[in-house]
Amino acid sequence: MPDAASPAGRTVIVTGATSGVGEATARALGAAGATIVLTGRNTDRGRCIAEAIGGGAEMHRVDLADLSSIRDFADAFADRRVDVLVNNAGVMAVPLRRTADGFEMQMGTNHLGHFALTGLLLPRITGRVVTVSSAAHLLGRIDLDDLNWERRRYDRASAYAQSKLANVMFSLELERRLAASSSPVCAVAAHPGYAATEVGSHTGTWFDKLFGFGKRVLQRTPEQGAESLVRAASDPAVRGGFIGPRWLLYGAPGPAGLARRARDRDTATRLWELSEKLTGVRFPLERPD
């Protein structure tokens, strides 16, 4: 029998797997022997990647900005086992837009979409849930009174940072609830550091300067960025926490620094409860003491 965290012989779902770090993660785990389920909106691109990965890899269309699309995908897996879920898909520093369900696009896609997907798939997950965040979480603040930017003046960079902080807080709270429920499943947060991808190069914010610096100096590929995600998904020594590059934006993956706000358990609990209310998805887990 393979190790519970080893990708060989396991079924792994990767969201946002049709480009960038998500694609690199899917290819790496597929090369290690996993059966890969790619999800995203570009089905033509996804099918080409699935064919290149081989080993039974398949592509499914999932729009994380639409709860009905997420539910349809989860229903399609009602009788299938999922060993690892990698919540990778995301949008970055986009202008103010709303999801199909009225959520601010970055919070709706990056956090609430993955929250709903995880909750709906959890009864079929046997191994681990990896949720991808960013170093930008260090700048994030959770506004529980206006999570979806309905009253505040919208700031796209701040909205992105809030969504990435929500990713980390969700993963840490999920791990606590899994432990409280004596579940064998574990939750791990990860971030790729800087990687030269299509996301974030033309945001109209200070992120553009950061990405420009990264391209000139760090020159890290999507494959290098994916190393943290692959380790979080497959290293049996990793059983929770936050995995990222040693030097924040680059370096070998290992335990990464967390913002103090990410450790705020009261806010994490309230964010969880608000996310359940907004998505209508409740997890079959005990609340930790």
N, C-alpha and C positions, 0 to 999 in steps of 0.2 A: 504493500500500500504506500502511495506517495505521502510525504509529509503534508499535514493539513494546509500549510501555507505554500507548498511548492506548486508552481504553475502546471507541472506535467500532469496531464490527465484531468485537469480541472476545467470547468466552464467559467469564463470570465467575461462579464459585460463591461464595456468601456464606453462611456458617453462622450460625445464630441470626438469621435475616433476617425473622422475623415480628413483631418489635417493636423499639423503642428505636433504638440506634445502628446495629444491623444492618439494620433496615428502612430507615433513612434512607440508609445507604450503598448498599443495593440500588437504591433509588429514584434516587439521584443518578447512579450509574453507568449505570442504565437510561436516564435522561434524556439522558446523554451518548452514547448509541448502542450500549451493550453489550447482549448477550443475557444475561439474568440467570437463574441457577439458584438459587432460594432453598431453603434447607434448615432444618429445625427439626422440632418435634413437633406444633405446632398447624397441621395441614394445611388446615383450613378458613380460618383467618386467612391462611395463606400463599397459598392460591389466590386470595383476594380481592386481595391485594397484587400478585400476579403479573398478574392481569387489569388492575389499574390501571396497572402499569408498561408492559404491552404489549410489542410487539417480540419475541414468542416467549418471553417469560419463563415459567418453569415452577417448580412447587413439588414438592419431594421430602421425604418424612419421613425424618429421620435423628436417631437418639438417640445423642449423643456419649458417653453413659454406658453404652453397650452395644457392644462390639466387633463383635458379629455384625451389628448394624444398620449400622455403618460399613462392614463388608465387603460387605454387600448393596448399599449405595449405590455403592461403588467398582466392584463387578462390573457394575452397570447402566451405568457409563461406560467399560466395557472398550474400546469401539470409537468413543469420542467424544473430541474434542480439548477440553482445558481450557486457556484462556490465563492466567487469574488465579484463584487460590484465596485467599479472604479468610477466615482462621480467626478468626471474631469471637465465636461463641457462648460463653457462660460462666455460671457460677453464682457467687454472692458471699456469703461469710460464713454459710453454711447450717449447721444443726446436724449433728452427726456422722451421716453416712449413707454407704452403700457403693454403688458402681456394680454393674451386673450381673456384672462380672468381679472384684468384691471390692476395688476401689480406693477410697480416700477420695474422696468425691464431687467435691470441688473440684479436686484433682489429677487425678482420673480424667477429668472433663469438660473442664476448661480446658486441661490439658497433654496427658495421655496420649491422650485421644480425638482431639485435633487432630494429635498426633504420628503416630498410626496412619493417620488420614485422609490426611495429606500424603504419607506413605510409599507408600500404596496408589495414590494418584492421580499421583504424581510422574512416572511414565513418560509420562503424557498431558499434563502441564503444559508449556506453551511459553514463558510469560512470567515470572510472578513469584508468590511465595507471601507473603502479608501475614499476620502473626500479631499479634493484638491483645493488648496487655498493659495495664498500669495504672500510675499513679504509685505505687500500693501496692507495686510491685516494689522500691522503695527501702528498704522495711522487711523484705523477704523474706530468708529463709535456707533453703538447700537442705540437708535432712537425708537423705543418701543411705543411711544405715543404718535409717531409719524414714520413708521417703518417704510412706507411706500411713497414718501415725498409728496403728500397731498396738501400740506400746509406750509412746509418750508420752501425757501427759494432753492431750486434744484442746482446742485453742483455735481457734475458727472464724476469727477475724481473722488469726491467724498462718498458718493453713492457706491462706487466700485469698492472702496476701502471698507465701507460698512458691510457689503455683501461678502467680502473675503473674511472679515472678522466673524460674520455669521457662520461661514463654512467651518472655521476652526471650532467655534463654540458648539455647533451642532455635533461635530465629531466627538469632542470631549464629553458632551452630555450623553450622546449615544453610547459611548463606552461605559459610562457610569450606569446607565440603565440596563445595558446588556449584562454587566456584572451583577447588578441587583437582582436580575431575573435568572441568574445562574445559566446564562446562555453560553454555548461554546463559541459563538461568533464574537469577533473583536472588531473594533473601529479604530482606524488610523487616519490621521490627517497628514497631508504631504504638500510640499510646494516645490516647483521646479527651479526656482531661482530665475535668472535671466536665461531666455532661450529665444533665438531668432525665429519667430513665427509670424503669422499674418495678424495675430491679435495685438492690438495696442500700439502699432507703429504710426497711426494717423488719428489720434484721439482729440487733438486740439487742446491738450492739457500738458502739464509738466511731465506726464508719462512719455511724451514724444522725446524729450531730452534724455530721459533715462534709457529709453530703447536705443536712441542714437549712440549714447555712450557705450551701451552694451555691444552694439554691432561693431564699433570701432576698436574697443579695448578687450572685451571678454570673448567675443566671437564664439559663443556657445551654440551648439546645434540643438534642434529639437530632441535628438537622440540623447544628448547629454542632459537636457532638462528632464527627460523621461526617467532618468536613473533613480530619482527620488520616488517616483510613483511605482516603478517596478519593484524597488526594495520594499516599499510599504505594502505592496500586494503579495509579495512572495517570500520575504525573509522570515523564517520561523522565529527568529530572535526578536522580531518587532511585534509587540502585542498591544499597541496603543500609542498614544502620544502624537508627536508631530515630527515628521521627517523632512529634511531639506538640506540644501548645500551647506557645507561647513562654513563658508564665508558669505552667507546670506544670499548672494546672487550667483556664486559659482563655487565649485569645489565638490569633493566626494560627498554623497549623502550620508546623513547621520542625524541624531537628535537636534532639532532646530529650536531657536529661541522663540518664546511665546510672549506676546504682549500681556501686560498685567491684566488688562481688561478681558482677555480671553479666558482667564482663570476665575472670572466672576460667576460663581455658581448660581447666585440669585438671578442675575440677568439671563444666564443660560436657561434656567428653568422657565422664566417668563417668556423668553424667545421661543422656546419649545412649545409652550402652551398656545402662544399666539400663532405659531406656524401651523399647529394642528387645527386651530379655528379657521385660519385663512384657507387652508388647502382641503379641509374636511377629511384629512387622513390621520388616523390614530394608530399608534404603535402598540403591539401586544407585549408591552414591557412594563415592569414595575418601576415606579418612581423611586430614585435612591433616597436614603435618609438624609 
